[in-house]
């Protein structure tokens, strides 16, 4: 991995966390939100950043910063297929997300 790729990876991680910080504690973002925020152009070039954003989200899951969800429920990043959402990780004592409550 080149220095440029590492810088892009870290930038995408920061963008994900910044977008989540701007929203409520239970809010989620779509990976496309981060890809669009990272892309400087006006065309659909942000689409090329979708997989790098998903990888950045998986790294943030590994570090305990975020969770990946599908249908409002947390999923293991390696098992997620199709559209995902990203949210801040639930901390012990914070209770389940509304959609996870029984």
C-alpha positions, -999 to 999 in steps of 0.1 A, spaced: 0 0 0 14 34 -10 15 64 13 -12 80 -9 -35 51 -4 -29 51 34 -37 88 35 -69 82 15 -79 54 39 -74 76 70 -92 105 53 -122 83 46 -122 71 82 -122 107 94 -150 116 71 -172 87 83 -167 98 119 -172 135 111 -205 128 94 -217 107 123 -206 134 148 -229 159 129 -259 137 134 -277 124 165 -262 96 186 -284 69 171 -282 82 135 -267 63 106 -251 72 74 -249 55 40 -214 48 26 -224 70 -3 -227 99 21 -190 95 29 -180 89 -7 -197 120 -19 -182 141 10 -147 128 0 -151 134 -37 -142 168 -50 -159 167 -84 -194 174 -96 -199 142 -115 -205 107 -103 -168 100 -97 -177 94 -60 -189 60 -70 -153 48 -73 -149 55 -36 -177 33 -25 -156 2 -18 -128 22 -2 -155 37 21 -168 2 30 -133 -9 38 -128 22 60 -160 13 78 -148 -22 84 -116 -9 99 -136 14 122 -157 -16 132 -125 -34 141 -114 -5 162 -148 -4 180 -157 31 167 -187 21 145 -211 -7 136 -224 -17 103 -261 -24 100 -287 -38 76 -324 -34 83 -316 -15 115 -297 -45 130 -260 -48 135 -243 -72 112 -208 -87 109 -189 -67 82 -178 -99 65 -214 -112 63 -229 -79 50 -242 -83 15 -260 -54 -3 -268 -20 11 -254 -12 45 -256 17 70 -229 29 94 -236 41 129 -215 49 161 -208 18 181 -232 12 210 -214 15 243 -223 -7 272 -251 9 293 -264 29 263 -291 3 256 -301 -11 223 -311 10 193 -348 15 190 -351 -11 162 -332 -36 183 -354 -34 214 -376 -64 221 
